[in-house]
Amino acid sequence: MRGKGIVGVDVHKPNKPEIPERVGLSMLVGFIASLGLLCLVDISSASTYLAVMLSILVAAGIGLVDDLKDLKPLHKVILATLSGLPILALRAYEPRPLIPFVGRVRLTIAYPIAIPFALSVTSNTMNMADPVNGAMSGSASIIITTLVLAYLLAGKPKGVLAGLALLGAVLAFYVYNRYPARVFSGNVGSFAVGAALGSLVVTNGLEVVAVVAMLPQVLNSFMILSSVGGLKGKTSIPVRPTRLLEDGLIEAVKDPRAPLTLVRMILASSPKREAEVAREFLTLTAFSSFLAIITVFLTVEVWV
Amino acid sequence: MGVRGTVWIYVDIFFAWLSMLLGLYLIDRLVDLTPILEEFMSRTQIGVVEVLITALLFILWLIAWRILTVKAFRRIIGS
């Protein structure tokens, strides 16, 4: 990528190094290879794995277009709904989600309607949750690990296998993307990871557990949207949420017009180094994942 | 408030989780509209109404979460 001039500036470093961009394509290759292998090994569930694979491919395609053309936020949200279509076409969903305390709910009409929006939400949420080195790939690794454990506890082997297939690719990418980053995922990577999470959950269930595990990411995207007044591009936001100080520390901007991001919340009490911010981002995700595991015990009769 | 560093974000997420579960518990135990609605609605229509009510409650929960988070953030960044 560096040889082809596909690089991004690492804005939170004082020397502003140029880092190879769109390396999230490697995750895409990993997802397709591992899910393709699962299709061959576990033929009875091949349509589910295929639906997940196609959803990821569609989302990655939208991310790649965004990398090349810089799509408007509204267009990204609308286009990302397309990644739900393979799941609908292959009927790889169970319209009876399990809700804590309530039990199994029959949603034969509402559930398929919600799938494209759910995939759009997860894709765009992960796309917005990549502010510092390793935040997106690291938090996605934690969330997928949580879901694998949840499916194991719930006795859903298909979910465990699909989750492990996704986890391998994300973890391998995290090794290179963690602080100090040697590669960036680009929108192609973050959209693919978001669709991977969304399609894993839609095809295997435990929706509320996934929402709990993703609470820091949900908090981040919801606060950004509500503080800037809807879907707005970077150019139409007058004040950045953080600024880099000369000593390499990152500081939260006090201007009330700045968007309220999770990183700005982490920095609210004092300036911190990027590595500390990244660690805090992952610790928050680990905390919500712990709550998600408790939620599993309130949702299903645990298998083991 | 006395909360320093990032502990307040953990508390914020914990309360979001707890309130979500409490809401689901209360919906399950206290609110069952089926006997009232089935007198003038089909089973499918009742399902749609229940989904809409849940969506409305989810939006209200999000708004309440936002108000609490913004208040806590302003207190921390202003201190």
Interface residues (C-beta under 8 A of the other chain):
Chain A: I99 P100 F101 V102 G103 R106 L107 T108 I109 A110 V208 V212 L215 P216 L219 F222 M223 S226 S227 A252 K254 L260 L262 R264 M265 I266 A268 S269 S270 E280 L284 F287 S288 L291 T295 L298
Chain B: R4 G5 T6 I9 Y10 D12 I13 F14 A16 W17 M20 L21 L24 Y25 I27 D28 R29 T44 G47 V48 V51 L62 W65 R66 T69 V70 F73 I76 I77 S79
